[in-house]
Amino acid sequence: MNFEFFIAKRIISRRTAKKRKGNTLIGTAIIAIALGLSVMIISVGTLTGFKQEITDKLVGFSSHIQILNLDQSSSFETQPISRIQDFLPELRQLKGISHFNPFVTKPGIIKSGMEMQGIYLKGIDSSYSWSFFEEHLKAGELPDFSSADAQNEIIIGQALASLLKLKPGDKIRAYFIQTPPKMRPFTVKGIYDTGLEENDLLFVYCDLRQIQSINNWSDDEISGYEIFINDYRDLEGISEQIRDLTYQNLVQGKQALDVETIEEISAGFFDFLRLTDTNVWVILSLMVLVAGFNMISGLLIIILERTRMIGTLKALGAKNRNLRRIFLYQAAYIIGKGLIWGNILGLTICFIQDHFRLIPLDPNSYFVDAVPININFLHVLLLNAGTLIITILMLIIPSGIISRISPDKTIKFD
Protein backbone atom coordinates (compact mmCIF):
# COMPACT_ATOMS: atom_id res chain seq x y z
CA MET A 1 0.00 0.00 0.00
CA ASN A 2 1.53 3.41 -1.00
CA PHE A 3 1.61 6.09 1.66
CA GLU A 4 -0.69 8.47 -0.28
CA PHE A 5 -3.49 5.92 -0.28
CA PHE A 6 -2.78 5.06 3.38
CA ILE A 7 -3.09 8.70 4.49
CA ALA A 8 -6.20 9.26 2.35
CA LYS A 9 -7.80 6.17 3.89
CA ARG A 10 -7.05 7.41 7.43
CA ILE A 11 -8.51 10.82 6.68
CA ILE A 12 -11.66 9.25 5.24
CA SER A 13 -12.08 6.95 8.26
CA ARG A 14 -11.62 9.85 10.69
CA ARG A 15 -14.11 11.94 8.73
CA THR A 16 -16.61 9.09 8.89
CA ALA A 17 -16.12 8.65 12.64
CA LYS A 18 -16.20 12.35 13.52
CA LYS A 19 -18.16 15.20 11.97
CA ARG A 20 -16.03 17.96 10.54
CA LYS A 21 -16.61 21.51 9.37
CA GLY A 22 -16.60 20.69 5.64
CA ASN A 23 -18.94 17.71 5.80
CA THR A 24 -21.99 19.71 4.73
CA LEU A 25 -20.40 20.91 1.50
CA ILE A 26 -18.93 17.47 0.82
CA GLY A 27 -22.37 15.94 1.40
CA THR A 28 -23.77 18.44 -1.09
CA ALA A 29 -21.14 17.33 -3.62
CA ILE A 30 -22.13 13.68 -3.11
CA ILE A 31 -25.82 14.55 -3.58
CA ALA A 32 -25.03 16.57 -6.73
CA ILE A 33 -23.12 13.64 -8.24
CA ALA A 34 -25.87 11.18 -7.28
CA LEU A 35 -28.64 13.36 -8.73
CA GLY A 36 -26.58 14.13 -11.85
CA LEU A 37 -25.88 10.46 -12.56
CA SER A 38 -29.47 9.41 -11.86
CA VAL A 39 -30.76 12.08 -14.27
CA MET A 40 -28.27 10.89 -16.91
CA ILE A 41 -29.34 7.25 -16.47
CA ILE A 42 -33.02 8.20 -16.73
CA SER A 43 -32.37 10.45 -19.76
CA VAL A 44 -30.40 7.83 -21.68
CA GLY A 45 -32.86 5.09 -20.68
CA THR A 46 -35.79 7.21 -21.86
CA LEU A 47 -34.11 8.18 -25.13
CA THR A 48 -33.08 4.64 -26.04
CA GLY A 49 -36.46 3.32 -24.91
CA PHE A 50 -38.29 5.89 -27.05
CA LYS A 51 -36.11 5.17 -30.09
CA GLN A 52 -36.47 1.41 -29.66
CA GLU A 53 -40.25 1.54 -29.25
CA ILE A 54 -40.76 3.81 -32.26
CA THR A 55 -38.36 1.72 -34.35
CA ASP A 56 -40.12 -1.51 -33.37
CA LYS A 57 -43.47 -0.04 -34.43
CA LEU A 58 -42.13 1.21 -37.76
CA VAL A 59 -40.54 -2.19 -38.40
CA GLY A 60 -43.84 -3.87 -37.49
CA PHE A 61 -45.56 -1.97 -40.29
CA SER A 62 -42.81 -2.08 -42.91
CA SER A 63 -40.17 -4.72 -41.88
CA HIS A 64 -36.43 -4.07 -41.56
CA ILE A 65 -35.65 -4.43 -45.27
CA GLN A 66 -37.80 -4.51 -48.41
CA ILE A 67 -37.04 -5.81 -51.89
CA LEU A 68 -39.02 -3.86 -54.50
CA ASN A 69 -39.14 -3.12 -58.20
CA LEU A 70 -36.36 -0.65 -59.08
CA ASP A 71 -38.92 1.26 -61.22
CA GLN A 72 -40.99 1.90 -58.09
CA SER A 73 -42.64 5.32 -58.18
CA SER A 74 -43.05 7.61 -55.17
CA SER A 75 -46.81 6.92 -55.04
CA PHE A 76 -48.47 4.07 -53.17
CA GLU A 77 -49.09 2.24 -56.45
CA THR A 78 -46.43 -0.45 -56.94
CA GLN A 79 -44.94 -2.16 -59.96
CA PRO A 80 -44.97 -5.96 -59.69
CA ILE A 81 -41.97 -8.23 -59.41
CA SER A 82 -41.85 -11.97 -59.84
CA ARG A 83 -42.47 -14.05 -56.75
CA ILE A 84 -39.93 -16.58 -58.03
CA GLN A 85 -36.38 -15.24 -57.72
CA ASP A 86 -33.13 -17.17 -58.21
CA PHE A 87 -31.54 -15.63 -55.11
CA LEU A 88 -34.25 -16.72 -52.63
CA PRO A 89 -32.43 -19.94 -51.58
CA GLU A 90 -29.31 -17.88 -50.80
CA LEU A 91 -31.46 -15.30 -48.99
CA ARG A 92 -32.80 -18.02 -46.69
CA GLN A 93 -29.23 -18.98 -45.80
CA LEU A 94 -28.11 -15.48 -44.76
CA LYS A 95 -27.24 -15.25 -41.08
CA GLY A 96 -29.26 -12.80 -39.03
CA ILE A 97 -32.52 -13.08 -40.99
CA SER A 98 -35.43 -14.30 -38.87
CA HIS A 99 -37.99 -14.61 -41.70
CA PHE A 100 -39.29 -12.96 -44.86
CA ASN A 101 -42.60 -12.89 -46.69
CA PRO A 102 -44.14 -11.53 -49.91
CA PHE A 103 -46.53 -8.57 -49.82
CA VAL A 104 -48.71 -6.53 -52.17
CA THR A 105 -49.91 -2.96 -51.59
CA LYS A 106 -52.75 -0.89 -53.01
CA PRO A 107 -54.13 2.59 -52.19
CA GLY A 108 -57.87 2.85 -51.88
CA ILE A 109 -60.82 4.48 -50.19
CA ILE A 110 -62.81 2.76 -47.47
CA LYS A 111 -66.48 3.58 -46.91
CA SER A 112 -68.67 2.89 -43.90
CA GLY A 113 -72.13 4.47 -43.88
CA MET A 114 -71.62 8.10 -44.86
CA GLU A 115 -67.98 8.20 -43.74
CA MET A 116 -65.02 7.73 -46.13
CA GLN A 117 -61.26 7.55 -45.57
CA GLY A 118 -58.20 6.97 -47.74
CA ILE A 119 -56.28 3.78 -46.82
CA TYR A 120 -53.16 1.83 -47.74
CA LEU A 121 -54.25 -1.76 -48.24
CA LYS A 122 -51.46 -4.25 -47.60
CA GLY A 123 -51.85 -7.82 -48.74
CA ILE A 124 -50.01 -10.66 -46.99
CA ASP A 125 -50.19 -14.45 -47.03
CA SER A 126 -49.96 -17.29 -44.51
CA SER A 127 -46.16 -16.93 -44.23
CA TYR A 128 -46.55 -13.54 -42.53
CA SER A 129 -45.64 -13.36 -38.83
CA TRP A 130 -48.44 -11.77 -36.77
CA SER A 131 -46.29 -11.31 -33.64
CA PHE A 132 -46.34 -7.50 -33.88
CA PHE A 133 -50.11 -7.28 -34.22
CA GLU A 134 -50.69 -9.94 -31.57
CA GLU A 135 -48.99 -7.55 -29.13
CA HIS A 136 -51.13 -4.57 -30.21
CA LEU A 137 -54.47 -6.29 -30.91
CA LYS A 138 -57.26 -4.43 -29.08
CA ALA A 139 -60.43 -6.13 -30.31
CA GLY A 140 -61.50 -9.10 -32.39
CA GLU A 141 -59.09 -11.67 -33.81
CA LEU A 142 -56.29 -11.88 -36.34
CA PRO A 143 -57.35 -13.07 -39.81
CA ASP A 144 -56.27 -16.43 -41.20
CA PHE A 145 -55.12 -16.45 -44.83
CA SER A 146 -54.05 -20.09 -45.02
CA SER A 147 -57.18 -21.40 -46.80
CA ALA A 148 -57.20 -22.25 -50.49
CA ASP A 149 -59.59 -19.42 -51.38
CA ALA A 150 -58.96 -15.69 -50.95
CA GLN A 151 -60.45 -14.33 -47.72
CA ASN A 152 -62.24 -10.99 -47.36
CA GLU A 153 -61.26 -10.47 -43.72
CA ILE A 154 -59.17 -7.41 -42.75
CA ILE A 155 -57.52 -5.97 -39.68
CA ILE A 156 -57.64 -2.17 -39.18
CA GLY A 157 -56.18 0.39 -36.78
CA GLN A 158 -58.02 1.81 -33.77
CA ALA A 159 -57.79 5.35 -35.18
CA LEU A 160 -59.52 4.25 -38.40
CA ALA A 161 -62.10 2.20 -36.48
CA SER A 162 -62.95 5.20 -34.28
CA LEU A 163 -63.22 7.53 -37.27
CA LEU A 164 -65.54 5.20 -39.20
CA LYS A 165 -67.27 3.83 -36.06
CA LEU A 166 -66.31 0.24 -36.87
CA LYS A 167 -66.08 -2.85 -34.68
CA PRO A 168 -65.14 -6.49 -35.33
CA GLY A 169 -67.73 -8.18 -37.56
CA ASP A 170 -68.79 -5.00 -39.41
CA LYS A 171 -69.03 -5.05 -43.21
CA ILE A 172 -67.33 -2.31 -45.21
CA ARG A 173 -66.58 -1.50 -48.83
CA ALA A 174 -63.24 -0.47 -50.32
CA TYR A 175 -63.05 1.44 -53.61
CA PHE A 176 -60.02 1.56 -55.91
CA ILE A 177 -59.43 4.35 -58.41
CA GLN A 178 -58.26 2.70 -61.63
CA THR A 179 -59.52 1.86 -65.10
CA PRO A 180 -62.08 0.54 -64.66
CA PRO A 181 -62.75 1.45 -60.95
CA LYS A 182 -63.24 -1.52 -58.65
CA MET A 183 -64.93 -2.23 -55.34
CA ARG A 184 -64.36 -5.01 -52.81
CA PRO A 185 -66.44 -5.86 -49.73
CA PHE A 186 -64.50 -6.69 -46.55
CA THR A 187 -65.28 -7.83 -43.04
CA VAL A 188 -63.47 -6.31 -40.05
CA LYS A 189 -61.85 -9.25 -38.26
CA GLY A 190 -59.70 -7.37 -35.75
CA ILE A 191 -58.64 -3.91 -34.55
CA TYR A 192 -55.09 -3.02 -33.53
CA ASP A 193 -53.68 0.03 -31.73
CA THR A 194 -49.95 0.81 -31.92
CA GLY A 195 -50.08 4.46 -30.83
CA LEU A 196 -48.69 5.60 -34.20
CA GLU A 197 -51.93 7.30 -35.18
CA GLU A 198 -50.70 8.21 -38.66
CA ASN A 199 -50.11 4.53 -39.45
CA ASP A 200 -53.11 3.23 -37.48
CA LEU A 201 -55.31 5.47 -39.61
CA LEU A 202 -53.71 4.37 -42.87
CA PHE A 203 -52.71 0.69 -42.86
CA VAL A 204 -55.32 -2.02 -43.50
CA TYR A 205 -54.16 -5.64 -43.79
CA CYS A 206 -55.89 -8.15 -46.04
CA ASP A 207 -55.36 -11.34 -48.03
CA LEU A 208 -52.61 -10.88 -50.63
CA ARG A 209 -54.76 -12.60 -53.27
CA GLN A 210 -57.44 -9.91 -52.99
CA ILE A 211 -55.06 -7.18 -54.19
CA GLN A 212 -53.63 -9.42 -56.90
CA SER A 213 -57.17 -9.81 -58.18
CA ILE A 214 -57.85 -6.05 -57.99
CA ASN A 215 -54.61 -5.30 -59.90
CA ASN A 216 -55.25 -8.08 -62.41
CA TRP A 217 -51.94 -9.64 -61.42
CA SER A 218 -51.11 -13.32 -61.67
CA ASP A 219 -50.36 -15.46 -58.61
CA ASP A 220 -46.68 -15.04 -59.43
CA GLU A 221 -46.74 -11.22 -59.20
CA ILE A 222 -46.16 -9.34 -55.92
CA SER A 223 -45.08 -5.84 -54.83
CA GLY A 224 -42.00 -7.20 -53.09
CA TYR A 225 -40.54 -9.06 -50.14
CA GLU A 226 -40.41 -7.96 -46.50
CA ILE A 227 -37.35 -9.14 -44.59
CA PHE A 228 -37.06 -9.21 -40.78
CA ILE A 229 -33.71 -9.54 -39.00
CA ASN A 230 -32.76 -10.69 -35.50
CA ASP A 231 -30.53 -7.77 -34.46
CA TYR A 232 -31.17 -4.20 -35.60
CA ARG A 233 -27.45 -3.43 -35.29
CA ASP A 234 -26.87 -5.77 -38.28
CA LEU A 235 -29.23 -3.77 -40.51
CA GLU A 236 -26.60 -2.16 -42.73
CA GLY A 237 -24.48 -5.29 -43.09
CA ILE A 238 -27.39 -7.56 -43.99
CA SER A 239 -28.91 -5.01 -46.37
CA GLU A 240 -25.60 -4.83 -48.24
CA GLN A 241 -25.51 -8.62 -48.57
CA ILE A 242 -29.07 -8.58 -49.93
CA ARG A 243 -28.13 -5.84 -52.41
CA ASP A 244 -25.30 -8.08 -53.63
CA LEU A 245 -27.78 -10.92 -54.17
CA THR A 246 -30.32 -8.78 -56.03
CA TYR A 247 -27.55 -7.28 -58.16
CA GLN A 248 -27.33 -10.65 -59.91
CA ASN A 249 -30.64 -9.86 -61.60
CA LEU A 250 -29.18 -6.72 -63.14
CA VAL A 251 -26.05 -8.56 -64.32
CA GLN A 252 -28.14 -11.35 -65.88
CA GLY A 253 -30.48 -8.90 -67.61
CA LYS A 254 -33.47 -9.84 -65.46
CA GLN A 255 -35.89 -7.52 -63.69
CA ALA A 256 -33.93 -4.86 -61.74
CA LEU A 257 -34.69 -4.82 -58.02
CA ASP A 258 -34.23 -2.22 -55.30
CA VAL A 259 -33.38 -2.87 -51.63
CA GLU A 260 -34.57 -0.34 -49.02
CA THR A 261 -34.01 -0.35 -45.27
CA ILE A 262 -36.54 0.87 -42.71
CA GLU A 263 -34.41 4.01 -42.21
CA GLU A 264 -34.87 4.84 -45.89
CA ILE A 265 -38.56 3.93 -45.97
CA SER A 266 -39.39 6.04 -42.89
CA ALA A 267 -36.66 8.66 -43.22
CA GLY A 268 -38.76 11.42 -41.60
CA PHE A 269 -39.23 9.47 -38.37
CA PHE A 270 -35.55 8.57 -38.13
CA ASP A 271 -34.47 12.18 -38.75
CA PHE A 272 -36.71 13.17 -35.85
CA LEU A 273 -35.18 10.48 -33.62
CA ARG A 274 -31.67 11.68 -34.44
CA LEU A 275 -32.63 15.19 -33.31
CA THR A 276 -33.45 13.88 -29.84
CA ASP A 277 -29.81 12.76 -29.45
CA THR A 278 -28.77 16.43 -29.25
CA ASN A 279 -31.07 17.05 -26.28
CA VAL A 280 -29.59 14.14 -24.36
CA TRP A 281 -26.01 15.28 -25.02
CA VAL A 282 -26.91 18.71 -23.64
CA ILE A 283 -28.39 17.11 -20.50
CA LEU A 284 -25.37 14.87 -20.01
CA SER A 285 -22.94 17.77 -20.39
CA LEU A 286 -24.83 19.98 -17.93
CA MET A 287 -25.08 17.21 -15.33
CA VAL A 288 -21.37 16.41 -15.52
CA LEU A 289 -20.47 20.10 -15.25
CA VAL A 290 -22.71 20.59 -12.20
CA ALA A 291 -21.23 17.52 -10.52
CA GLY A 292 -17.71 18.64 -11.43
CA PHE A 293 -18.08 22.17 -10.02
CA ASN A 294 -19.59 20.80 -6.82
CA MET A 295 -16.63 18.46 -6.47
CA ILE A 296 -14.20 21.33 -7.05
CA SER A 297 -15.82 23.21 -4.14
CA GLY A 298 -15.66 20.08 -1.99
CA LEU A 299 -12.00 19.47 -2.80
CA LEU A 300 -11.05 23.06 -1.96
CA ILE A 301 -12.74 22.68 1.43
CA ILE A 302 -10.85 19.43 2.06
CA ILE A 303 -7.52 21.10 1.16
CA LEU A 304 -8.20 24.12 3.35
CA GLU A 305 -9.13 21.84 6.25
CA ARG A 306 -5.82 20.02 5.90
CA THR A 307 -3.51 22.98 5.38
CA ARG A 308 -1.51 22.19 8.50
CA MET A 309 -1.18 18.52 7.53
CA ILE A 310 0.03 19.55 4.06
CA GLY A 311 2.71 21.78 5.56
CA THR A 312 3.87 19.02 7.92
CA LEU A 313 4.06 16.43 5.11
CA LYS A 314 6.00 18.89 2.93
CA ALA A 315 8.43 19.50 5.80
CA LEU A 316 8.93 15.73 6.02
CA GLY A 317 9.85 15.58 2.33
CA ALA A 318 6.53 14.86 0.60
CA LYS A 319 6.36 16.26 -2.92
CA ASN A 320 3.43 18.17 -4.42
CA ARG A 321 2.45 15.24 -6.65
CA ASN A 322 2.26 12.95 -3.59
CA LEU A 323 -0.04 15.39 -1.80
CA ARG A 324 -2.19 15.79 -4.90
CA ARG A 325 -2.71 12.03 -5.00
CA ILE A 326 -3.85 12.02 -1.36
CA PHE A 327 -6.63 14.50 -2.07
CA LEU A 328 -7.54 12.96 -5.41
CA TYR A 329 -7.95 9.61 -3.60
CA GLN A 330 -10.34 11.32 -1.20
CA ALA A 331 -12.19 12.93 -4.09
CA ALA A 332 -12.46 9.56 -5.83
CA TYR A 333 -14.00 8.12 -2.66
CA ILE A 334 -16.58 10.93 -2.54
CA ILE A 335 -17.33 10.57 -6.26
CA GLY A 336 -17.64 6.80 -5.87
CA LYS A 337 -20.13 7.26 -3.05
CA GLY A 338 -22.14 9.65 -5.21
CA LEU A 339 -22.06 7.21 -8.12
CA ILE A 340 -23.36 4.35 -5.96
CA TRP A 341 -26.34 6.38 -4.75
CA GLY A 342 -26.89 7.77 -8.24
CA ASN A 343 -27.07 4.26 -9.71
CA ILE A 344 -29.47 3.10 -6.99
CA LEU A 345 -31.77 6.10 -7.50
CA GLY A 346 -31.64 6.18 -11.31
CA LEU A 347 -32.07 2.43 -11.87
CA THR A 348 -34.86 2.20 -9.28
CA ILE A 349 -36.86 4.94 -11.02
CA CYS A 350 -36.24 3.31 -14.42
CA PHE A 351 -37.33 -0.15 -13.25
CA ILE A 352 -40.48 1.25 -11.61
CA GLN A 353 -41.46 3.16 -14.75
CA ASP A 354 -40.65 0.20 -17.00
CA HIS A 355 -42.82 -2.21 -15.02
CA PHE A 356 -45.70 0.00 -13.82
CA ARG A 357 -45.82 2.72 -16.54
CA LEU A 358 -46.61 5.37 -13.93
CA ILE A 359 -45.84 8.39 -16.15
CA PRO A 360 -48.32 8.50 -19.06
CA LEU A 361 -47.93 10.33 -22.37
CA ASP A 362 -50.35 11.48 -25.05
CA PRO A 363 -49.88 8.94 -27.88
CA ASN A 364 -51.15 11.50 -30.40
CA SER A 365 -48.11 13.68 -29.66
CA TYR A 366 -45.45 11.18 -28.55
CA PHE A 367 -46.51 7.97 -30.40
CA VAL A 368 -46.40 6.05 -27.07
CA ASP A 369 -48.88 5.95 -24.17
CA ALA A 370 -46.26 6.04 -21.38
CA VAL A 371 -42.63 7.10 -20.95
CA PRO A 372 -40.64 4.16 -22.42
CA ILE A 373 -37.52 2.90 -20.66
CA ASN A 374 -34.72 0.76 -22.03
CA ILE A 375 -32.02 -0.19 -19.52
CA ASN A 376 -28.76 -1.02 -21.26
CA PHE A 377 -26.15 -1.87 -18.64
CA LEU A 378 -23.34 -1.03 -21.05
CA HIS A 379 -24.72 2.53 -21.23
CA VAL A 380 -24.93 2.65 -17.43
CA LEU A 381 -21.33 1.47 -17.14
CA LEU A 382 -20.14 4.07 -19.66
CA LEU A 383 -22.03 6.84 -17.83
CA ASN A 384 -20.37 5.84 -14.56
CA ALA A 385 -16.91 5.65 -16.11
CA GLY A 386 -17.35 8.92 -17.99
CA THR A 387 -18.59 10.79 -14.91
CA LEU A 388 -15.73 9.45 -12.80
CA ILE A 389 -13.00 10.24 -15.35
CA ILE A 390 -14.27 13.72 -16.31
CA THR A 391 -14.85 14.75 -12.70
CA ILE A 392 -11.40 13.54 -11.61
CA LEU A 393 -9.81 15.42 -14.53
CA MET A 394 -11.66 18.58 -13.50
CA LEU A 395 -10.16 18.24 -9.99
CA ILE A 396 -6.53 18.17 -11.17
CA ILE A 397 -6.42 21.96 -11.67
CA PRO A 398 -7.84 23.00 -8.23
CA SER A 399 -5.57 20.45 -6.56
CA GLY A 400 -2.68 22.60 -7.83
CA ILE A 401 -3.34 24.96 -4.91
CA ILE A 402 -1.28 22.50 -2.84
CA SER A 403 1.91 23.69 -4.55
CA ARG A 404 1.34 27.19 -3.16
CA ILE A 405 1.13 26.08 0.46
CA SER A 406 4.38 26.92 2.29
CA PRO A 407 5.52 24.61 5.15
CA ASP A 408 7.04 27.40 7.26
CA LYS A 409 3.69 29.24 7.38
CA THR A 410 1.33 26.31 7.71
CA ILE A 411 3.10 24.52 10.52
CA LYS A 412 2.52 27.63 12.63
CA PHE A 413 -1.06 27.78 11.36
CA ASP A 414 -3.51 27.62 14.28
Secondary structure by P-SEA (a helix, b strand, c coil): ccaaaaaaaaaaaaaaaccccaaaaaaaaaaaaaaaaaaaaaaaaaaaaaaaaaaaaaaaacccbbbcccccccccbbbbccccccaaaaaaacccccccccbbbbbbbbbcccbbbbbbbbbbcccccaaaaaaccccbbbbbcccccccccccccaaaaaaacccccccbbbbbbcccbbbbbbbbcbbbbccaaaaaaccccccaaaaaaaaccccccccbbbbbbccccaaaaaaaaaaaaaccccccccbbbbbbcccccaaaaaaaaaaaaaaaaaaaaaaaaaaaaaaaaaaaaaaaaaaaaaaaaaaacccaaaaaaaaaaaaaaaaaaaaaaaaaaaaaaaaaaaacccccccccccccccbbbbbcaaaaaaaaaaaaaaaaaaacccccccccccaaaaaacc
